[in-house]
Amino acid sequence: MGSQWSKDRNYIRAMREGYRSRAAYKLQEIQERHHIMRDDDNVVDLGAAPGSWLQVARQATGGRIVGIDLNPILPIEGVTIIVGDFTRDDTREKARSILGQVSVVLSDASPKLSGHRSYDQARAIGLGEEALAFACRVLKTGGNFVLKSFQGEDFHILLAQVRKYFLSVKTFRCRASRKGSSEIYIIAKNFTGCQYDSEGPL
Ligand SMILES: C[S@@+](CC[C@H](N)C(=O)[O-])C[C@H]1O[C@@H](n2cnc3c(N)ncnc32)[C@H](O)[C@@H]1O
């Protein structure tokens, strides 16, 4: 069975089941394996358009949910959408004012790809660092963080940075990722806080 077929199969399944994209199955897998979100968790999703992770998060928790993206997202009941750049202070503060305590930060954000492999990889790592900085600024102690990244040059540096701030950090490849993709998720649990680290991302 070729990758094209499995891509179509996941896409068709997503449309049939009412999800906005096939990415829904990645967060479902992460949730099933790693129990990132609990019943009443407040969640912020970075790079959330078109919104399938928000749909899965809505099913996983009864807490407040905020989705942030550069692009507009069609409304989802029980979810607050912020159209903006999550690397900006004002966007982060808006999310924090809506959520109060944040238990979970999700990031499936990707930069626009140029096709130049090492340039794209460097930008993806940079965006991952920004997502980590966001998480460190808003998460409550004990909170969880899921970060999409891409295996390659400097991935180990990003992973080491995440390890500084969470008690448990694992990597996870989703079955729903495209065949041959270097996409990999960092699953970080139990945030310990950033305030004591002068070398940190803050
Ligand atoms: C792969 S899509 C996310 C798919 C989403 N998880 C879903 O399930 O529908 C990546 C998104 O990251 C967003 N993005 C990239 N950089 C961003 C930034 N600095 N601030 C907000 N969104 C960003 C892009 O606009 C894009 O919509």
Ligand as a Chemical Component Dictionary entry (heavy atoms), coordinates in Angstrom:
data_LIG
# 
_chem_comp.id                   LIG 
_chem_comp.type                 NON-POLYMER 
_chem_comp.pdbx_formal_charge   0 
_chem_comp.three_letter_code    LIG 
# 
loop_
_chem_comp_atom.comp_id 
_chem_comp_atom.atom_id 
_chem_comp_atom.alt_atom_id 
_chem_comp_atom.type_symbol 
_chem_comp_atom.charge 
_chem_comp_atom.model_Cartn_x 
_chem_comp_atom.model_Cartn_y 
_chem_comp_atom.model_Cartn_z 
_chem_comp_atom.pdbx_ordinal 
LIG C1  C1  C 0  0.426  22.133 10.123 1  
LIG S1  S1  S 1  -0.527 23.583 10.395 2  
LIG C2  C2  C 0  -1.359 23.161 11.901 3  
LIG C3  C3  C 0  -2.477 22.166 11.731 4  
LIG C4  C4  C 0  -3.353 22.086 12.967 5  
LIG N1  N1  N 0  -2.662 21.426 14.073 6  
LIG C5  C5  C 0  -4.651 21.332 12.727 7  
LIG O1  O1  O 0  -4.777 20.250 13.285 8  
LIG O2  O2  O -1 -5.521 21.830 12.014 9  
LIG C6  C6  C 0  0.712  24.721 10.925 10 
LIG C7  C7  C 0  0.179  26.118 11.221 11 
LIG O3  O3  O 0  1.192  26.872 11.912 12 
LIG C8  C8  C 0  0.866  28.241 11.701 13 
LIG N2  N2  N 0  1.966  29.121 12.154 14 
LIG C9  C9  C 0  3.269  29.124 11.754 15 
LIG N3  N3  N 0  3.958  30.086 12.394 16 
LIG C10 C10 C 0  3.083  30.717 13.244 17 
LIG C11 C11 C 0  3.205  31.791 14.191 18 
LIG N4  N4  N 0  4.372  32.406 14.408 19 
LIG N5  N5  N 0  2.106  32.167 14.874 20 
LIG C12 C12 C 0  0.906  31.549 14.663 21 
LIG N6  N6  N 0  0.736  30.503 13.794 22 
LIG C13 C13 C 0  1.815  30.100 13.096 23 
LIG C14 C14 C 0  0.612  28.285 10.202 24 
LIG O4  O4  O 0  -0.125 29.441 9.841  25 
LIG C15 C15 C 0  -0.164 26.968 9.988  26 
LIG O5  O5  O 0  -1.553 27.197 9.948  27 
# 
loop_
_chem_comp_bond.comp_id 
_chem_comp_bond.atom_id_1 
_chem_comp_bond.atom_id_2 
_chem_comp_bond.value_order 
_chem_comp_bond.pdbx_ordinal 
LIG C1  S1  SING 1  
LIG S1  C2  SING 2  
LIG S1  C6  SING 3  
LIG C2  C3  SING 4  
LIG C3  C4  SING 5  
LIG C4  N1  SING 6  
LIG C4  C5  SING 7  
LIG C5  O1  DOUB 8  
LIG C5  O2  SING 9  
LIG C6  C7  SING 10 
LIG C7  O3  SING 11 
LIG C7  C15 SING 12 
LIG O3  C8  SING 13 
LIG C8  N2  SING 14 
LIG C8  C14 SING 15 
LIG N2  C9  SING 16 
LIG N2  C13 SING 17 
LIG C9  N3  DOUB 18 
LIG N3  C10 SING 19 
LIG C10 C11 SING 20 
LIG C10 C13 DOUB 21 
LIG C11 N4  SING 22 
LIG C11 N5  DOUB 23 
LIG N5  C12 SING 24 
LIG C12 N6  DOUB 25 
LIG N6  C13 SING 26 
LIG C14 O4  SING 27 
LIG C14 C15 SING 28 
LIG C15 O5  SING 29 
# 
